[in-house]
Amino acid sequence: MDNKIKIKLFGNLSELVNTHEIWIDFKSTFFELKAELFLQFPMFENKEFVFAINQKITHENILINQNAEIALLPPFSGG
């Protein structure tokens, strides 16, 4: 999929769209990617989750390459 990036979904986020992965238009920064995600999937805006990019949780506007591994992780508990 040219100019698309795969995002893996977990927990209630995957249940919301009935799949474990989605493809959205590639954006080169975290903030642009997040904005595109909410544009294409507005139902995620009110959900609690974090972004993991290349297995690191991020909240900062980092650069993303098109081969990055991206996941949306809802809150989880355990012990």
C-alpha positions as CSV (number, residue, x, y, z in Angstrom):
1,M,0.0,0.0,0.0
2,D,1.8,3.0,-1.3
3,N,1.9,6.1,1.0
4,K,0.0,4.2,3.7
5,I,1.2,3.1,7.1
6,K,-0.1,0.2,9.1
7,I,-1.2,0.7,12.7
8,K,-1.8,-2.3,15.0
9,L,-4.8,-2.0,17.4
10,F,-5.3,-3.8,20.7
11,G,-8.1,-4.2,23.2
12,N,-11.2,-2.1,22.9
13,L,-9.7,-0.1,20.0
14,S,-9.6,-3.2,17.8
15,E,-13.2,-4.1,18.9
16,L,-14.3,-0.6,17.9
17,V,-13.4,-1.1,14.3
18,N,-13.6,-4.9,14.2
19,T,-10.0,-5.4,13.1
20,H,-6.5,-5.7,14.6
21,E,-4.8,-3.4,12.0
22,I,-5.7,-0.4,10.0
23,W,-3.9,1.5,7.2
24,I,-3.9,5.3,7.1
25,D,-2.2,7.9,4.9
26,F,1.5,8.1,5.8
27,K,2.6,11.2,7.7
28,S,6.2,11.9,8.6
29,T,5.7,13.3,12.1
30,F,3.8,11.9,15.2
31,F,1.5,14.9,15.4
32,E,0.5,14.7,11.7
33,L,0.0,11.0,12.0
34,K,-2.2,11.5,15.1
35,A,-4.3,14.1,13.3
36,E,-4.7,11.9,10.3
37,L,-5.8,9.0,12.5
38,F,-8.5,11.1,14.2
39,L,-9.6,12.4,10.8
40,Q,-10.1,8.9,9.4
41,F,-11.3,7.3,12.6
42,P,-13.0,10.0,14.7
43,M,-14.3,7.4,17.1
44,F,-10.8,7.1,18.6
45,E,-10.7,10.7,19.8
46,N,-12.6,10.1,23.0
47,K,-10.8,6.8,23.8
48,E,-7.9,6.5,26.2
49,F,-4.8,5.0,24.6
50,V,-1.1,5.7,23.9
51,F,1.0,5.4,20.7
52,A,3.9,3.1,20.6
53,I,6.3,3.8,17.7
54,N,9.0,1.1,17.2
55,Q,8.0,-0.4,20.6
56,K,8.5,2.9,22.5
57,I,5.6,4.9,23.9
58,T,5.7,8.4,22.7
59,H,3.9,11.7,23.3
60,E,6.4,13.9,21.5
61,N,6.4,15.1,17.9
62,I,9.1,12.7,16.6
63,L,9.8,11.9,12.9
64,I,8.4,8.7,11.6
65,N,9.7,6.6,8.8
66,Q,7.3,4.7,6.5
67,N,8.6,1.3,7.8
68,A,7.9,2.2,11.5
69,E,6.0,-0.2,13.7
70,I,3.1,1.7,15.1
71,A,0.6,0.4,17.7
72,L,-2.3,1.9,19.7
73,L,-2.3,0.6,23.2
74,P,-5.3,1.1,25.5
75,P,-4.9,1.2,29.3
76,F,-4.1,-2.2,30.8
77,S,-3.8,-3.6,34.2
78,G,-2.2,-6.6,35.7
79,G,-0.2,-7.7,38.6
